[in-house]
Amino acid sequence: MPKVELPPSLEQPVPALDAPPTLQQPVTPPAVEVPVQVELQVRLSNGERILVGSFPNQEAAKTKARQMTRELEESRVWPFLRGRYVRPDAIVSIDLDLTAC
């Protein structure tokens, strides 16, 4: 049988492994930030909801909600919401509704 000559790089002995190879930790993809809109709504005693506005984040919506509650408590003037005046006693809550864009 003829002798096959190996290139010098293949003739070198393979070093022994002292420890078994370790598995790499799975790569966690970077968190994708989903744009969120926060709608501020006034809920009336009859269940109707009136949209006050949309805000880019929850903090901005909370600021507007606090402002509205102060105005309602202090003045007792009927707020003008979406083209109509609403009796303050008809307002049950001011709600923040998070929606993904």
C-alpha positions, 0 to 999 in steps of 0.5 A: 500500500502506498504511503500517504503524506499529510501536510505538516499542519495535520501531522501535529498531535491534537492536544488533549482536552482537560475539561469537557467543552462548556456550552455557551450561554444562550444569547438573549436578544435585546429588549425591543421597546414597543411604543405605547400610547396612554389614553386618558378617559373620563368614565361617567356614571352611565358607563360611557367613556369620553376620551380626554387625550392620548399621551406618549407615556404614563407619567404625562397622562397621570399629570393631566389626570391630576390636573383634571381632578384638582380642577374638578375639586376646586371649581365644580365647573362643568368640564368641556369634554369632546364638544360637550359640557359634563356635569361633574357629579356624573364623572365616576373616574378618570382612567388611564388606558395603555395601548401599544402602537 
